Amino acid sequence: MNEPQPAPMAVPRLVKDHAGRGVLVYAGPNTEPEPAALERLLSVSRLPWVMGPVVSLPDLHWKPKLETPSSTAVATRDEIVMSFSSPSQNCGMNLLSTPWTEADVTPASLDDLMGHLRDGIPRRRRAAALSREEVIEFCRKGAPAAAERFGIDPGRCATMEARGNTLSGRTLSRQEVENALDRQSIEVGRFSFAYIGGGNHFLELQVITEILDPVSCGVMGLSKGQVVAMFHTGSERLGHDLGRLYSWRRKTEPSRRRKLFWRKVALHLMKNPGGLTGMRRRWDYHFRRQDYVAVPADSREGRKLRLTLKMSANYGYANRVAVTGLIQEAFRRATGQRGLELGIVADLSHNTIQRETIGGDRIWVHRHNAARTVGPSALPEGHPYRAIGQPVMVPGTNRTSSFVVVGCDGAASSLYSVDHGAGRTVERFEQAGLLAARPGLVTRKYSYGEPSPVELPHLSDEAIEEVMSVAAAGKLASPAARLRPVAVLKA
């Protein structure tokens, strides 16, 4: 197949709104925003704190019980709005290079390897994976602190976003951690670690079928026919809890909301209450039943919230490094090669709220199921990908290709954001009859409940190719490699 061509329409285009900032739409002929999602984004653009148009990416969709549609980015100048992103911060992707090639992929070899993966990465942990001290340490220091614990050279964290530590250069005391987290958050963090989790999280083995950018792939160490492992997980229950302890979220089930209420009271109203005025302010920020609540980033509450976001991110990076170690161990068991090592090609989050400089402005960028994409000039000297731009993984589904892309310098208009995947787009194309079967190609799907895999027939790539075409036309990212799934593990 050839490299995806730019979408034959204006990319991006501004949908104006008489009372708001409007929506900057990145879309192709078959990826126009669904009306309800677009209207919701127009209403977001009318909020007083929103700075500039809201960004809508081609995989835009609105999940039930979430305040803001997925595949979006929203900027504010001085406020943090938790519901512009997911409740669980630093849900993200990791891409690992392996020594396997396509010739190593057989039903027997996949059954063996995936069996070791199921044994090493359980669906649920009934025994704690970490001590309380380790949870605190990983919140403070991120991926490098977890690397040695799980058999990974800490130097390999250099290819991770923020080198796997959003608090690098800052010494965070244990007391600061305990002021921002409640005891139960730390406790659930002991169990919800070194695993993939449920929902749309996955672990997939893929074969590189096409090199679209030889220079970039050379820098990343990727070659045609190589087997890579891509997985999706994040800050899990610790991040899940923190996202709800610091805001009211539609997605929280009523029974869980009642339990969280008393934890929120202890965390926000009993710890350093700051008088009646301070308690009332915290009630408004963290308890009020409203879709969008803005917390001034430099307020007392905002500083505590910012710290929580960074700790959730660090815990997510540490979790993905731990999973990397478990995948590496599974490969060692399957091959008998005790010295086998996997390379971390890239690791980055797609649910983030962070301070960034764009166009000379210091702003808060809220991404919801959108990854940060930056070109070479935005990466610091000495960064492993300074010559090519930030690699980003854009998975399709376990029945279609995925892509690795590299960031372009022209992505500022999208708030340096690109789709974190194309799953919803594939669904839309399939429902519209725009995809064809690919005879002879299947993915072996493994689950925890069934001993034998199920074979999933493949579909053609028009859906994800349109997402890639929009990214290229909008100068967000450039496709570097196409990947075909051969096996997937899902809960």
Phi, psi and omega in degrees: 000153178272165176299138178306135181269154179303144180297136185278057175200168182295125179226119355272177173226147183264122171267110186280157178220131186295336184246002184221191182277346181086180181234128176268111189260124170255111184204156174252188184302327184249012181235033175299144181299141173294138188307316183295320180293318179295318179297322178297319180291326175296322178292325175297321182295345180273349180295143189294338184272347186287132184247109180083171182297147172286140182266127177244122181261165190297333179273022181307131172200158184244108179284145177301142175069017171245141187290325186238136178302158177280160181066052181221162173218137183227135180249141170230162181272313188230005186239152171249128179239102188302323186280003168283350180231186179283154175301326182262104181288150179060041158289134187200187184237151174225141176237125182245137172272142181236164177279354180287152170239176182302330180295337179278351186270108174226161176306320182293316181292323178292318178301318181295309182297314183292332174296317176295324179294319178296323179290321186277333182239087184291158176294320176221147178258122178269344174243147182297137175273339185225158167275166176300322180296323179291320177302312180297318181296320181287328173295325182282322193235356171068212188300315182303326180290331181272341189300305183296326180300331183243025171075028180243136176295121180304335178297337180285352175287352182298333180273359179276152173306132181057021185054024176078013182211104180284350180252021179302134181088356179240129176267110184261127181282159176301322182296320178298320178297313184289337175288331183267337179247149170267167185299325182290327176299316179296321182294314179294331176296337178290330185261321186272063184215150180060043172207170187274318183092184185254207180064229181268014177286151184201165169229122188231135170265133185224150175254133176285113184262341184207130174261114182264336179224090184301324181295310181297317180295326176297318179294322180282348181078031181253142180218157181297136180088351180286147175264132177237161176242127177242132177220156187235114175198180184201223184276000171048220190295328179297310178294322178303315180290314184298322179298335180263334176289337183255005177196161172274128181233135178304323190292342185288127180294148183305317181295322179288326180298322180294320178292320181293330183305311184289330174293321178294321177300313181295321184285321189254331186253342181254335177273117178046063189299327177070028176081175183297321181296316179295320179294320179295320180296317180293325175299315180298319184286318194249343185246333190300132182280087182207141184299318186232116178234126182262127176253119178304124188297330183262008175282171177302315179291323180295320179295321178293320178296317179301319179296319179298318178300318180292321179291321175299318179298314181299318179297322177295316177298317180298320179298317181290328174294320178298316177297321175305315179298322180289323176294318178301317179296322178296318177297320179297318180292320182290328184260342186076009181262098184292336180267006182298136177231143175259145178263138175274101179292313179197155176210121180207155184267159176230008169231102187216153168227113184208157180278129180220159174256118180227123181061031180084355180259138172269112186226166174260120180256124179252115178251133177240109184051048175216134182267155177279126179237122179228147179278180183305319186292339181271352178268142184289158174302138181091351178292140182303335183246026180301331184277342188234341186101166184290122173289142177225136176269130178237090180286149171270254170225178178284009175241002180224173176291161167240171179227152163252129179239165173237143184294150178251155180289348183267018188271007184299326183295334178268015187058036181053051183232147178216156180306142175271357179176179182228026184299314180294324179295319177300317179300315181297317180295319181295317179297329180273002179073026184264000180245148180246157175289151176243089185304138176091349180251127180220158170248132175274115182261122180252143177225170181278338185270341184240136182288332184250147180283162174249139180267125181255118179291145184277157175244162179289169194257016184302325184293305182290333176295324177292320175300318179293322179297320178295317180299319180290316181295325179275002180059036177273315183200157181241130181298135180248323182207147175254138184236136178250128181287141176239335178205147179219143174245121179226149177278000000 
